[in-house]
Amino acid sequence: MWKRRKARVLTGERLSDYEFFLREQEKAGNTVKKYMQSLAFLRSHLAGAPITKAALIEWKEELVREYAPPPASVNAMIAAVNSFLNFTEWTDCRVQPLKIQRAIFRREEKELTRSEYARLVKTAEKAGKERLALVLQTITSTGIRVSELQFITMEAVRCGRAVVRCKGKSREVFLPKKLCRCLDAYMREQNRRSGLVFVTKSGKKLD
């Protein structure tokens, strides 16, 4: 449809058509809002000038230089613009997202100290939230994610290790003896001797 129009200008009509397209695709309301905000920001930058590859590269560089948002935020805006370019079939103008180097180590100020960890566990225990206290101990002593708690089973507790499977890959996680004793005692209190350790009141896995 847009190929017939030579002027690649970000008009209100095109934005309205694109918004309608997003809603037809059943995109989440928040996603639609963020995409349209990104395009409105680009439209303000272009000030009526046509969309070109060079103009979008300049816009991306200005974002980083003048506004200095987090790289992930810049990439979210680029994703919105590239999605619009796919819709209008102006794919030759697409721009590459910023390359984000993943930090190997967490910044020290974001690390949980031993005293903070102990205080969290004690607070949970005092509040009568035994399951929460054990979840904290399990995550911090094994390094697993919350979504991987489903692999902590009674069978894993008995043998002292769990096999965690995620995205087609698997790895073995060792469970400290002290943790195993605590989890075993917790399961006995729950009158359960098999299956997942951490479950909801209805018996489903804890997420």
Sequence and secondary structure as in RCSB ss.txt:
>XXXX:A:sequence
MWKRRKARVLTGERLSDYEFFLREQEKAGNTVKKYMQSLAFLRSHLAGAPITKAALIEWKEELVREYAPPPASVN
AMIAAVNSFLNFTEWTDCRVQPLKIQRAIFRREEKELTRSEYARLVKTAEKAGKERLALVLQTITSTGIRVSELQ
FITMEAVRCGRAVVRCKGKSREVFLPKKLCRCLDAYMREQNRRSGLVFVTKSGKKLD
>XXXX:A:secstr
 GGG       HHHHHHHHHHHHHTT  HHHHHHHHHHHHHHHHHHTT    HHHHHHHHHHIIIII   HHHHH
HHHHHHHHHHHHHT GGG          SS  GGGS  HHHHHHHHHHHHHTT HHHHHHHHHHHHH   GGGGG
G BHHHHHHTEEEEEETTEEEEEE  HHHHHHHHHHHHHTT  SSBSSB TTS B  
